[in-house]
């Protein structure tokens, strides 16, 4: 005669707790105190309890997995986002499957196809830099796959987004430079088909307009989001503005700013004495480089937590509203903008 299978109900009866409490304790849910978790888990182990995730998946038609597509694994911003996602997913009883698009449209499509083949319950995606075709996202909507964009998304497509108000943050950055007396301000823009590129460029233009500074076409270069692209974009900017070079630059993100700084130095110029520069994201390297970078601090960990929470709500409720969730940013002033020299 085979031994009777130990279930959550069996354990609940043994410890004198509700089935819900025992389930949460076994899933290490943060809503259950450590003492209760320890007691339940010890009893479960002693009784020989084996969680039957496969049976649970079949009954509920869920795999309790969330697919995550990250565009740039080396960027400290995305590392923090993933940490936030994992924390919320773990507390809710979900596991994550992490994929990396490496800023490639083709690789992003492969990532999404892989996640679909794994039967994930939902997908968190930050759009790759080279994406220009949105058909796959529309197909996922048609398939009723729960999905949330984090940091980078496609506006007005019918998918929830979590990020910052890039337009407002870029306005604040640009106005900070204007407040320091700079009038010749250039912009190393991101891809304009992505929300972060379009929004940050618009914020830069808004600030110039508000202060009646004419936006010069030669002062705006679409440079991309990587260090190498920032370097090449800055070289192009310096080359096309030889007769009237900018005195300050708003870069679309910190990696772009790092590359731009290398190009500025290579041209025999100094930061901030000859050209001031500011970035976006507060990359871990921003305060460690030779001239620490003025930047906008994005709440990366919170972006991950809010995005995961929103996705789980979409997974568990068909009536969850599609919405754009906006988190606050903070201006971090360091030496690269020339603040200390202007102050003195």
C-alpha positions, 0 to 999 in steps of 0.5 A, a space after each residue: 500500500 503506497 503512503 498517503 500523499 502529504 498535502 497543504 491541507 494535511 500540514 495545516 491540520 498538523 500545525 493548526 493554521 489555515 490552508 492559506 497561511 500554510 500556503 504562503 509560508 511554504 511560498 516564503 511570502 512576505 506577509 507571513 512572519 519568520 517564526 510561522 514560516 520556520 514552523 510550517 517549513 519544518 513540519 512540512 519537511 518532517 512530514 515529507 511534503 513535496 510541492 507538486 508544481 506541475 499538477 498546480 500548473 495543469 489545474 490552473 493552466 498556469 506555469 507560475 513563470 514570468 518572462 523578462 527581456 532585458 536590452 542591456 545586461 551590463 547597464 547597472 540600471 537594468 541590474 537593479 530593475 531585475 532585482 526589483 522584479 525578482 523580489 515581487 515575483 518571488 513573494 507572489 509565487 512566480 519564478 522569472 525566466 531572464 532573456 537578453 536582447 542585446 539591443 537587437 530587434 532580431 534577438 528580441 523577437 527570438 527572446 519573445 518566441 522562446 518565452 512563448 514556447 516556455 508558456 510563461 504567464 506574462 512578459 516584462 519587456 524593455 524595448 531594444 534600441 533597434 526595434 522599428 517594427 511593432 507587429 510582434 507586440 500587436 500579435 502578443 496583444 491579440 494572443 491575450 498575453 499579459 505584458 508590461 513595458 518597463 523603462 522603454 516602451 511603445 506609446 499608445 499601443 495598448 500595453 501598460 508601461 512603467 517608467 519615469 516622465 522623461 520629458 519632465 526630467 530632461 527639462 529639469 536637466 536642461 534648465 539646470 544647465 541654463 541656470 548655470 549660464 549656459 546658452 549653447 546647449 547640445 543634445 545627444 539623443 536616443 532613438 526617436 522611435 523609442 519613448 525614452 529617445 523621443 521624450 528626452 529630446 522633447 524635454 530638452 526642446 521644451 526647456 530651450 523654448 521656455 527660455 527663448 533659446 533657439 534650438 539649432 539643428 546642428 546641436 542635435 545628434 541621434 547618438 544611440 544608447 551605448 558608450 560607443 554611440 555616445 563617443 561617435 555622436 560626440 565626435 560628429 557633434 564637434 565636427 559639425 559645430 567647429 565654428 560655433 561649438 556647444 558649451 554644454 551637452 545633454 546626453 540621453 543616458 549615462 553610457 552615452 555621456 561616458 562615450 561623449 566624455 572620451 570624445 571630448 578628451 580626445 579632441 583636447 577639450 576638458 570637462 566641464 571647463 570647455 564643455 559641460 555634460 549631463 546624463 541620465 540614470 545615475 549609473 554606478 560609474 557616474 560618481 567614480 569617473 575622473 569628473 563625476 557626472 551630473 545625472 538624473 537618478 531613476 528609481 530602477 529597483 522601484 521600476 522593477 517592483 512596480 512593473 512586476 506587480 502590474 504584470 501579476 495583476 494583469 495575469 490574475 485579472 482580465 479586467 486590470 486596466 492598461 495604464 502608464 505608471 510614472 515614478 519620480 526622479 531626482 537631479 544629482 548634481 556633480 562636477 561635470 556640469 561645472 556647478 562648483 566652478 559657476 558657484 565660485 
